[in-house]
């Protein structure tokens, strides 16, 4: 036997036994440290959660209580009956749905065209992106006043027509005798004001689509329309879903532009809620608000169902 082997045999390394309690404590401390780290995202979300509860959830609960509460504090449907029997209710309901069905499709189509042009990387596309998003900085009421100066009898359109000799008498776009002109002015103002919201969402979605998909489709002989229909649109479906939900909810709440251009000539549901609130009848105003909320929820559910992505269908 070698000297090295005799030395190794002579060295005895003492073995320390670890109590079972310490092993269990070590296993418990690791998940505890992990849980402390996982609280960070919730702390970061806490300010937004507080904002939503204070300014959205709590007012919704108050509106729900007001809509179904009598002056004595009892549960009642009298406020809903007062709303439905109001002389302007069905006109406001019809006008709101009509504006929604006209404005939202126009905005989605225009926003999709604008987003495709921006995403194509054409010359000055960045400049046009900034120009198209300028209306986002303008409030609803200011937008309505801008378009009022265009469509009024002494507005820009009539001034130009008179200067070029095409009209001697001004066109009454906003007269109660011309409902088509009122609807046209409101649609033009809303499309100009809010199309950029939809466009920004669609641009974000287009920039997330890998270019490899379109190139692969081109290799297999797909033309531009086929690439758009079978590649771009399916991958853009989640962003279209969000854009439609957001724009439809805002369309149900249209009021300031209508008030600036038509006043009470064309009642809408949000406007009726405002006028009932101004008349100090808060329960009926809350009933209008709850109706708008229910219609928004129904439309959101329809969009979520119809525009589901392939992963959600699976």
C-alpha positions as YAML, in Angstrom:
chain: A
units: angstrom
residues:
- id: 1
  name: UNK
  ca: [0.00, 0.00, 0.00]
- id: 2
  name: UNK
  ca: [1.29, 3.46, -0.93]
- id: 3
  name: UNK
  ca: [1.92, 6.27, 1.50]
- id: 4
  name: UNK
  ca: [-0.86, 8.31, 0.01]
- id: 5
  name: UNK
  ca: [-3.37, 5.54, 0.59]
- id: 6
  name: UNK
  ca: [-2.24, 5.17, 4.23]
- id: 7
  name: UNK
  ca: [-2.73, 8.94, 4.81]
- id: 8
  name: UNK
  ca: [-6.23, 8.90, 3.30]
- id: 9
  name: UNK
  ca: [-7.18, 5.94, 5.49]
- id: 10
  name: UNK
  ca: [-5.89, 7.73, 8.55]
- id: 11
  name: UNK
  ca: [-7.98, 10.90, 7.88]
- id: 12
  name: UNK
  ca: [-11.50, 10.54, 9.16]
- id: 13
  name: UNK
  ca: [-13.98, 13.29, 8.10]
- id: 14
  name: UNK
  ca: [-16.58, 13.79, 10.79]
- id: 15
  name: UNK
  ca: [-20.21, 13.53, 9.56]
- id: 16
  name: UNK
  ca: [-22.69, 16.11, 10.89]
- id: 17
  name: UNK
  ca: [-26.27, 15.03, 11.06]
- id: 18
  name: UNK
  ca: [-28.86, 17.69, 10.03]
- id: 19
  name: UNK
  ca: [-32.04, 17.70, 12.11]
- id: 20
  name: UNK
  ca: [-35.25, 17.11, 10.20]
- id: 21
  name: UNK
  ca: [-36.69, 20.38, 11.56]
- id: 22
  name: UNK
  ca: [-33.95, 22.39, 9.82]
- id: 23
  name: UNK
  ca: [-34.62, 20.62, 6.52]
- id: 24
  name: UNK
  ca: [-38.31, 21.43, 6.70]
- id: 25
  name: UNK
  ca: [-37.59, 25.03, 7.67]
- id: 26
  name: UNK
  ca: [-35.30, 25.46, 4.66]
- id: 27
  name: UNK
  ca: [-37.95, 24.10, 2.31]
- id: 28
  name: UNK
  ca: [-40.54, 26.51, 3.75]
- id: 29
  name: UNK
  ca: [-38.32, 29.61, 3.56]
- id: 30
  name: UNK
  ca: [-37.78, 29.34, -0.23]
- id: 31
  name: UNK
  ca: [-41.49, 29.59, -1.18]
- id: 32
  name: UNK
  ca: [-41.92, 32.36, 1.42]
- id: 33
  name: UNK
  ca: [-39.17, 34.40, -0.23]
- id: 34
  name: UNK
  ca: [-40.76, 33.72, -3.62]
- id: 35
  name: UNK
  ca: [-44.17, 34.89, -2.43]
- id: 36
  name: UNK
  ca: [-42.69, 38.16, -1.16]
- id: 37
  name: UNK
  ca: [-41.21, 38.81, -4.61]
- id: 38
  name: UNK
  ca: [-44.52, 38.01, -6.34]
- id: 39
  name: UNK
  ca: [-46.32, 40.82, -4.47]
- id: 40
  name: UNK
  ca: [-44.48, 43.45, -6.51]
- id: 41
  name: UNK
  ca: [-46.76, 43.33, -9.61]
- id: 42
  name: UNK
  ca: [-49.84, 43.70, -7.41]
- id: 43
  name: UNK
  ca: [-48.35, 46.72, -5.67]
- id: 44
  name: UNK
  ca: [-47.64, 48.29, -9.06]
- id: 45
  name: UNK
  ca: [-51.24, 47.67, -10.14]
- id: 46
  name: UNK
  ca: [-52.67, 49.05, -6.90]
- id: 47
  name: UNK
  ca: [-52.86, 52.76, -7.99]
- id: 48
  name: UNK
  ca: [-54.74, 51.81, -11.17]
- id: 49
  name: UNK
  ca: [-57.04, 49.54, -9.19]
- id: 50
  name: UNK
  ca: [-57.81, 52.32, -6.71]
- id: 51
  name: UNK
  ca: [-58.52, 54.71, -9.59]
- id: 52
  name: UNK
  ca: [-60.92, 52.22, -11.22]
- id: 53
  name: UNK
  ca: [-62.75, 51.54, -7.97]
- id: 54
  name: UNK
  ca: [-63.11, 55.21, -6.97]
- id: 55
  name: UNK
  ca: [-63.98, 56.72, -10.35]
- id: 56
  name: UNK
  ca: [-65.69, 53.85, -12.22]
- id: 57
  name: UNK
  ca: [-66.89, 51.00, -10.00]
- id: 58
  name: UNK
  ca: [-68.25, 53.12, -7.15]
- id: 59
  name: UNK
  ca: [-70.14, 55.57, -9.45]
- id: 60
  name: UNK
  ca: [-71.61, 52.55, -11.30]
- id: 61
  name: UNK
  ca: [-72.87, 51.12, -8.01]
- id: 62
  name: UNK
  ca: [-74.34, 54.51, -7.06]
- id: 63
  name: UNK
  ca: [-76.07, 54.81, -10.45]
- id: 64
  name: UNK
  ca: [-77.48, 51.29, -10.08]
- id: 65
  name: UNK
  ca: [-78.88, 52.12, -6.66]
- id: 66
  name: UNK
  ca: [-80.33, 55.45, -7.84]
- id: 67
  name: UNK
  ca: [-81.98, 53.86, -10.88]
- id: 68
  name: UNK
  ca: [-83.97, 51.38, -8.77]
- id: 69
  name: UNK
  ca: [-84.57, 53.45, -5.63]
- id: 70
  name: UNK
  ca: [-87.61, 55.57, -4.80]
- id: 71
  name: UNK
  ca: [-87.49, 58.85, -2.90]
- id: 72
  name: UNK
  ca: [-88.37, 56.87, 0.23]
- id: 73
  name: UNK
  ca: [-85.45, 54.49, -0.32]
- id: 74
  name: UNK
  ca: [-87.50, 51.49, -1.44]
- id: 75
  name: UNK
  ca: [-86.89, 49.34, -4.49]
- id: 76
  name: UNK
  ca: [-88.94, 50.48, -7.50]
- id: 77
  name: UNK
  ca: [-89.18, 50.44, -11.29]
- id: 78
  name: UNK
  ca: [-90.86, 53.86, -11.42]
- id: 79
  name: UNK
  ca: [-87.66, 55.55, -12.62]
- id: 80
  name: UNK
  ca: [-87.36, 53.13, -15.52]
- id: 81
  name: UNK
  ca: [-91.01, 53.67, -16.41]
- id: 82
  name: UNK
  ca: [-90.51, 57.44, -16.33]
- id: 83
  name: UNK
  ca: [-87.52, 57.07, -18.66]
- id: 84
  name: UNK
  ca: [-89.37, 54.85, -21.16]
- id: 85
  name: UNK
  ca: [-92.48, 57.04, -21.12]
- id: 86
  name: UNK
  ca: [-90.44, 60.19, -21.72]
- id: 87
  name: UNK
  ca: [-91.37, 61.92, -24.98]
- id: 88
  name: UNK
  ca: [-87.74, 61.94, -26.18]
- id: 89
  name: UNK
  ca: [-86.79, 58.40, -25.12]
- id: 90
  name: UNK
  ca: [-87.49, 56.46, -28.31]
- id: 91
  name: UNK
  ca: [-86.11, 59.25, -30.50]
- id: 92
  name: UNK
  ca: [-82.93, 59.28, -28.41]
- id: 93
  name: UNK
  ca: [-82.68, 55.48, -28.54]
- id: 94
  name: UNK
  ca: [-83.19, 55.39, -32.32]
- id: 95
  name: UNK
  ca: [-80.79, 58.27, -32.99]
- id: 96
  name: UNK
  ca: [-78.05, 56.74, -30.84]
- id: 97
  name: UNK
  ca: [-78.26, 53.38, -32.62]
- id: 98
  name: UNK
  ca: [-78.41, 55.09, -36.02]
- id: 99
  name: UNK
  ca: [-75.27, 57.13, -35.34]
- id: 100
  name: UNK
  ca: [-73.51, 54.04, -34.03]
- id: 101
  name: UNK
  ca: [-74.36, 52.00, -37.12]
- id: 102
  name: UNK
  ca: [-73.17, 54.78, -39.42]
- id: 103
  name: UNK
  ca: [-70.11, 56.08, -37.58]
- id: 104
  name: UNK
  ca: [-68.40, 52.91, -36.34]
- id: 105
  name: UNK
  ca: [-68.16, 51.08, -39.72]
- id: 106
  name: UNK
  ca: [-66.92, 54.24, -41.48]
- id: 107
  name: UNK
  ca: [-64.29, 54.78, -38.81]
- id: 108
  name: UNK
  ca: [-63.08, 51.17, -38.86]
- id: 109
  name: UNK
  ca: [-62.72, 51.13, -42.66]
- id: 110
  name: UNK
  ca: [-60.95, 54.51, -42.77]
- id: 111
  name: UNK
  ca: [-58.73, 53.60, -39.82]
- id: 112
  name: UNK
  ca: [-57.75, 50.31, -41.46]
- id: 113
  name: UNK
  ca: [-56.80, 52.09, -44.70]
- id: 114
  name: UNK
  ca: [-54.82, 54.72, -42.79]
- id: 115
  name: UNK
  ca: [-53.07, 52.05, -40.69]
- id: 116
  name: UNK
  ca: [-52.10, 50.07, -43.79]
- id: 117
  name: UNK
  ca: [-50.65, 53.20, -45.39]
- id: 118
  name: UNK
  ca: [-48.64, 54.01, -42.26]
- id: 119
  name: UNK
  ca: [-47.41, 50.44, -41.89]
- id: 120
  name: UNK
  ca: [-46.40, 50.25, -45.56]
- id: 121
  name: UNK
  ca: [-43.49, 52.57, -44.84]
- id: 122
  name: UNK
  ca: [-44.26, 54.95, -47.68]
- id: 123
  name: UNK
  ca: [-42.58, 58.31, -47.93]
- id: 124
  name: UNK
  ca: [-43.89, 60.84, -45.39]
- id: 125
  name: UNK
  ca: [-45.99, 58.13, -43.70]
- id: 126
  name: UNK
  ca: [-44.69, 59.23, -40.30]
- id: 127
  name: UNK
  ca: [-45.70, 62.82, -41.05]
- id: 128
  name: UNK
  ca: [-49.23, 61.74, -41.98]
- id: 129
  name: UNK
  ca: [-49.43, 59.67, -38.79]
- id: 130
  name: UNK
  ca: [-48.85, 62.79, -36.71]
- id: 131
  name: UNK
  ca: [-51.32, 64.82, -38.78]
- id: 132
  name: UNK
  ca: [-54.03, 62.18, -38.48]
- id: 133
  name: UNK
  ca: [-53.66, 61.96, -34.69]
- id: 134
  name: UNK
  ca: [-54.05, 65.73, -34.10]
- id: 135
  name: UNK
  ca: [-57.83, 65.44, -33.46]
- id: 136
  name: UNK
  ca: [-57.07, 63.22, -30.45]
- id: 137
  name: UNK
  ca: [-55.86, 66.35, -28.62]
- id: 138
  name: UNK
  ca: [-59.21, 68.11, -29.16]
- id: 139
  name: UNK
  ca: [-62.14, 67.60, -26.80]
- id: 140
  name: UNK
  ca: [-65.55, 66.46, -27.99]
- id: 141
  name: UNK
  ca: [-67.16, 69.85, -27.45]
- id: 142
  name: UNK
  ca: [-64.33, 71.73, -29.15]
- id: 143
  name: UNK
  ca: [-64.60, 69.38, -32.11]
- id: 144
  name: UNK
  ca: [-68.33, 70.07, -32.33]
- id: 145
  name: UNK
  ca: [-67.72, 73.83, -32.27]
- id: 146
  name: UNK
  ca: [-65.10, 73.52, -35.03]
- id: 147
  name: UNK
  ca: [-67.57, 71.71, -37.27]
- id: 148
  name: UNK
  ca: [-70.34, 74.12, -36.29]
- id: 149
  name: UNK
  ca: [-68.24, 76.91, -37.83]
- id: 150
  name: UNK
  ca: [-68.08, 74.83, -41.01]
- id: 151
  name: UNK
  ca: [-71.75, 73.84, -41.39]
- id: 152
  name: UNK
  ca: [-73.59, 76.86, -39.97]
- id: 153
  name: UNK
  ca: [-75.37, 79.25, -42.36]
- id: 154
  name: UNK
  ca: [-72.50, 81.72, -42.09]
- id: 155
  name: UNK
  ca: [-69.87, 79.01, -41.96]
- id: 156
  name: UNK
  ca: [-67.01, 78.16, -44.25]
- id: 157
  name: UNK
  ca: [-68.97, 75.99, -46.67]
- id: 158
  name: UNK
  ca: [-71.61, 78.62, -47.39]
- id: 159
  name: UNK
  ca: [-68.96, 81.35, -47.55]
- id: 160
  name: UNK
  ca: [-66.98, 79.43, -50.17]
- id: 161
  name: UNK
  ca: [-70.10, 78.62, -52.20]
- id: 162
  name: UNK
  ca: [-71.09, 82.28, -52.18]
- id: 163
  name: UNK
  ca: [-67.62, 83.51, -53.15]
- id: 164
  name: UNK
  ca: [-67.38, 81.19, -56.17]
- id: 165
  name: UNK
  ca: [-70.90, 82.14, -57.23]
- id: 166
  name: UNK
  ca: [-72.53, 78.73, -56.79]
- id: 167
  name: UNK
  ca: [-75.06, 79.84, -54.16]
- id: 168
  name: UNK
  ca: [-76.76, 83.13, -53.33]
- id: 169
  name: UNK
  ca: [-78.73, 81.81, -50.37]
- id: 170
  name: UNK
  ca: [-76.96, 79.77, -47.69]
- id: 171
  name: UNK
  ca: [-77.59, 76.07, -47.22]
- id: 172
  name: UNK
  ca: [-79.28, 75.20, -43.92]
- id: 173
  name: UNK
  ca: [-77.31, 72.11, -42.94]
- id: 174
  name: UNK
  ca: [-78.26, 72.28, -39.26]
- id: 175
  name: UNK
  ca: [-81.93, 73.25, -39.56]
- id: 176
  name: UNK
  ca: [-84.54, 71.06, -37.86]
- id: 177
  name: UNK
  ca: [-86.16, 70.83, -41.30]
- id: 178
  name: UNK
  ca: [-83.02, 69.12, -42.64]
- id: 179
  name: UNK
  ca: [-82.36, 66.03, -40.48]
- id: 180
  name: UNK
  ca: [-80.11, 64.56, -43.19]
- id: 181
  name: UNK
  ca: [-77.85, 67.60, -42.97]
- id: 182
  name: UNK
  ca: [-77.68, 67.32, -39.18]
- id: 183
  name: UNK
  ca: [-76.75, 63.63, -39.34]
- id: 184
  name: UNK
  ca: [-74.15, 64.35, -42.02]
- id: 185
  name: UNK
  ca: [-72.54, 67.07, -39.91]
- id: 186
  name: UNK
  ca: [-72.48, 64.89, -36.78]
- id: 187
  name: UNK
  ca: [-71.03, 61.90, -38.67]
- id: 188
  name: UNK
  ca: [-68.36, 64.09, -40.27]
- id: 189
  name: UNK
  ca: [-67.38, 65.59, -36.91]
- id: 190
  name: UNK
  ca: [-67.26, 62.22, -35.14]
- id: 191
  name: UNK
  ca: [-65.31, 60.52, -37.95]
- id: 192
  name: UNK
  ca: [-62.79, 63.37, -37.99]
- id: 193
  name: UNK
  ca: [-62.47, 63.41, -34.21]
- id: 194
  name: UNK
  ca: [-62.24, 59.74, -33.23]
- id: 195
  name: UNK
  ca: [-60.99, 57.74, -36.23]
- id: 196
  name: UNK
  ca: [-57.43, 58.22, -35.02]
- id: 197
  name: UNK
  ca: [-58.18, 56.17, -31.88]
- id: 198
  name: UNK
  ca: [-59.01, 53.14, -34.01]
- id: 199
  name: UNK
  ca: [-56.08, 53.81, -36.34]
- id: 200
  name: UNK
  ca: [-53.54, 53.80, -33.49]
- id: 201
  name: UNK
  ca: [-54.82, 50.43, -32.25]
- id: 202
  name: UNK
  ca: [-54.65, 48.94, -35.74]
- id: 203
  name: UNK
  ca: [-51.17, 50.33, -36.41]
- id: 204
  name: UNK
  ca: [-49.98, 48.66, -33.20]
- id: 205
  name: UNK
  ca: [-51.49, 45.37, -34.36]
- id: 206
  name: UNK
  ca: [-49.98, 45.59, -37.84]
- id: 207
  name: UNK
  ca: [-46.52, 46.23, -36.44]
- id: 208
  name: UNK
  ca: [-46.77, 43.04, -34.39]
- id: 209
  name: UNK
  ca: [-47.41, 40.86, -37.46]
- id: 210
  name: UNK
  ca: [-44.13, 39.30, -38.69]
- id: 211
  name: UNK
  ca: [-43.30, 40.23, -42.27]
- id: 212
  name: UNK
  ca: [-42.23, 36.64, -42.88]
- id: 213
  name: UNK
  ca: [-45.88, 35.57, -43.07]
- id: 214
  name: UNK
  ca: [-46.64, 37.93, -45.95]
- id: 215
  name: UNK
  ca: [-43.42, 37.02, -47.73]
- id: 216
  name: UNK
  ca: [-44.20, 33.32, -47.40]
- id: 217
  name: UNK
  ca: [-47.67, 33.90, -48.86]
- id: 218
  name: UNK
  ca: [-46.10, 35.80, -51.78]
- id: 219
  name: UNK
  ca: [-43.78, 32.86, -52.46]
- id: 220
  name: UNK
  ca: [-46.83, 30.60, -52.80]
- id: 221
  name: UNK
  ca: [-48.40, 33.00, -55.32]
- id: 222
  name: UNK
  ca: [-50.76, 35.06, -53.15]
- id: 223
  name: UNK
  ca: [-51.51, 38.55, -54.46]
- id: 224
  name: UNK
  ca: [-51.96, 41.66, -52.31]
- id: 225
  name: UNK
  ca: [-55.67, 41.15, -51.65]
- id: 226
  name: UNK
  ca: [-55.17, 37.48, -50.75]
- id: 227
  name: UNK
  ca: [-52.36, 38.35, -48.35]
- id: 228
  name: UNK
  ca: [-54.55, 40.99, -46.73]
- id: 229
  name: UNK
  ca: [-57.58, 38.71, -46.45]
- id: 230
  name: UNK
  ca: [-55.94, 35.46, -45.40]
- id: 231
  name: UNK
  ca: [-52.86, 36.69, -43.51]
- id: 232
  name: UNK
  ca: [-53.25, 40.25, -42.25]
- id: 233
  name: UNK
  ca: [-56.92, 40.30, -41.22]
- id: 234
  name: UNK
  ca: [-56.87, 37.04, -39.20]
- id: 235
  name: UNK
  ca: [-53.75, 38.15, -37.32]
- id: 236
  name: UNK
  ca: [-55.25, 41.61, -36.79]
- id: 237
  name: UNK
  ca: [-58.45, 40.22, -35.28]
- id: 238
  name: UNK
  ca: [-57.53, 40.85, -31.60]
- id: 239
  name: UNK
  ca: [-56.79, 44.52, -32.31]
- id: 240
  name: UNK
  ca: [-59.97, 44.87, -34.36]
- id: 241
  name: UNK
  ca: [-61.86, 43.38, -31.46]
- id: 242
  name: UNK
  ca: [-60.44, 45.92, -29.00]
- id: 243
  name: UNK
  ca: [-60.98, 48.82, -31.43]
- id: 244
  name: UNK
  ca: [-64.61, 47.88, -32.08]
- id: 245
  name: UNK
  ca: [-65.38, 47.43, -28.40]
- id: 246
  name: UNK
  ca: [-63.80, 50.76, -27.44]
- id: 247
  name: UNK
  ca: [-65.36, 52.72, -30.30]
- id: 248
  name: UNK
  ca: [-68.83, 51.21, -29.79]
- id: 249
  name: UNK
  ca: [-68.80, 52.06, -26.09]
- id: 250
  name: UNK
  ca: [-67.80, 55.64, -26.92]
- id: 251
  name: UNK
  ca: [-70.48, 55.81, -29.65]
- id: 252
  name: UNK
  ca: [-73.17, 54.98, -27.09]
- id: 253
  name: UNK
  ca: [-71.90, 57.93, -25.06]
- id: 254
  name: UNK
  ca: [-71.87, 60.46, -27.92]
- id: 255
  name: UNK
  ca: [-73.23, 63.76, -26.65]
- id: 256
  name: UNK
  ca: [-71.00, 66.84, -26.84]
- id: 257
  name: UNK
  ca: [-70.69, 66.87, -30.64]
- id: 258
  name: UNK
  ca: [-74.45, 66.38, -31.00]
- id: 259
  name: UNK
  ca: [-75.17, 69.13, -28.48]
- id: 260
  name: UNK
  ca: [-72.86, 71.57, -30.29]
- id: 261
  name: UNK
  ca: [-74.28, 70.87, -33.76]
- id: 262
  name: UNK
  ca: [-77.94, 70.05, -33.14]
- id: 263
  name: UNK
  ca: [-78.83, 70.92, -29.56]
- id: 264
  name: UNK
  ca: [-82.08, 69.19, -28.62]
- id: 265
  name: UNK
  ca: [-83.13, 68.92, -32.24]
- id: 266
  name: UNK
  ca: [-81.56, 65.45, -32.29]
- id: 267
  name: UNK
  ca: [-81.82, 63.79, -28.86]
- id: 268
  name: UNK
  ca: [-79.41, 61.00, -27.91]
- id: 269
  name: UNK
  ca: [-79.36, 58.82, -24.81]
- id: 270
  name: UNK
  ca: [-76.30, 60.39, -23.18]
- id: 271
  name: UNK
  ca: [-77.77, 63.81, -23.84]
- id: 272
  name: UNK
  ca: [-81.06, 62.87, -22.21]
- id: 273
  name: UNK
  ca: [-79.17, 61.61, -19.16]
- id: 274
  name: UNK
  ca: [-77.44, 65.00, -18.98]
- id: 275
  name: UNK
  ca: [-80.68, 66.97, -19.29]
- id: 276
  name: UNK
  ca: [-82.47, 64.89, -16.64]
- id: 277
  name: UNK
  ca: [-79.47, 65.38, -14.38]
- id: 278
  name: UNK
  ca: [-79.67, 69.13, -15.01]
- id: 279
  name: UNK
  ca: [-83.34, 69.05, -14.02]
- id: 280
  name: UNK
  ca: [-82.34, 67.54, -10.67]
- id: 281
  name: UNK
  ca: [-83.98, 64.21, -11.42]
- id: 282
  name: UNK
  ca: [-81.01, 61.98, -10.63]
- id: 283
  name: UNK
  ca: [-82.87, 58.63, -10.62]
- id: 284
  name: UNK
  ca: [-84.07, 59.02, -14.23]
- id: 285
  name: UNK
  ca: [-80.60, 60.21, -15.30]
- id: 286
  name: UNK
  ca: [-79.16, 57.12, -13.61]
- id: 287
  name: UNK
  ca: [-81.69, 54.97, -15.49]
- id: 288
  name: UNK
  ca: [-80.39, 56.32, -18.80]
- id: 289
  name: UNK
  ca: [-76.83, 55.63, -17.63]
- id: 290
  name: UNK
  ca: [-77.71, 52.05, -16.70]
- id: 291
  name: UNK
  ca: [-79.36, 51.51, -20.10]
- id: 292
  name: UNK
  ca: [-76.20, 52.73, -21.85]
- id: 293
  name: UNK
  ca: [-74.14, 50.41, -19.64]
- id: 294
  name: UNK
  ca: [-76.32, 47.38, -20.43]
- id: 295
  name: UNK
  ca: [-76.21, 48.07, -24.18]
- id: 296
  name: UNK
  ca: [-72.43, 48.47, -24.03]
- id: 297
  name: UNK
  ca: [-72.05, 45.16, -22.19]
- id: 298
  name: UNK
  ca: [-74.27, 43.36, -24.73]
- id: 299
  name: UNK
  ca: [-72.29, 44.73, -27.67]
- id: 300
  name: UNK
  ca: [-69.00, 43.85, -25.96]
- id: 301
  name: UNK
  ca: [-70.19, 40.26, -25.46]
- id: 302
  name: UNK
  ca: [-71.18, 40.05, -29.14]
- id: 303
  name: UNK
  ca: [-67.77, 41.32, -30.28]
- id: 304
  name: UNK
  ca: [-65.95, 38.92, -27.97]
- id: 305
  name: UNK
  ca: [-68.02, 36.05, -29.32]
- id: 306
  name: UNK
  ca: [-67.90, 36.87, -33.03]
- id: 307
  name: UNK
  ca: [-64.29, 38.09, -33.26]
- id: 308
  name: UNK
  ca: [-62.63, 35.35, -31.23]
- id: 309
  name: UNK
  ca: [-59.12, 34.44, -32.30]
- id: 310
  name: UNK
  ca: [-58.12, 30.95, -33.39]
- id: 311
  name: UNK
  ca: [-56.49, 30.24, -30.03]
- id: 312
  name: UNK
  ca: [-59.70, 31.19, -28.21]
- id: 313
  name: UNK
  ca: [-61.74, 28.98, -30.56]
- id: 314
  name: UNK
  ca: [-59.43, 26.07, -29.78]
...
